[in-house]
């Protein structure tokens, strides 16, 4: 298995632009998680899905952030418009029971 | 709600030193307990886990014992190596759900 796949691995964009991060979970996993990691705030859970349905989005910082999971093999996290304070590493993780498997992350830099 | 408190870092040790990273948690139920490790530039990966009281999880020379009476899951290794330099996260998860509560992470640097 290829593990959790995230793209792009690095993204540099200007303030105000739309950013879309992508995730392909491990086949057969029914839960998917989006995290954000910064030096200041550590690892934060943004949103998680169970069977493609958003269960808890209380960690989404504001309306500029949105996440979708149109099917069991794909999810997106969108930021529009992006701001410099959104610069972070964004991780996607999937699980079938309790153990979560993390992707390599997308390093986002907003200038 | 659930929460987890981890020993603050950064921790710097010499090679072959003994390592302890403390972790205590609060939970409304009976969680499973996990330690994750994050190597530089990578995502988190499972290091070890324990699912019930007095269970000991172990992997790569690391160990942690599920202590229900003290609600703790301290990570230990008898002799650290330079390759153990990473950030370590403690995480309880309730058996009724699958949402993790990660600790703040403890950065470990092992010097030759």
Interface residues (C-beta under 8 A of the other chain):
Chain A: X4 X31 X33 X42 X43 X45 X48 X50 X56 X91 X93 X95 X97 X98 X99 X100 X101 X102 X103 X104 X105
Chain B: X32 X34 X42 X43 X44 X45 X46 X49 X89 X93 X95 X98 X99 X100 X102 X104 X105
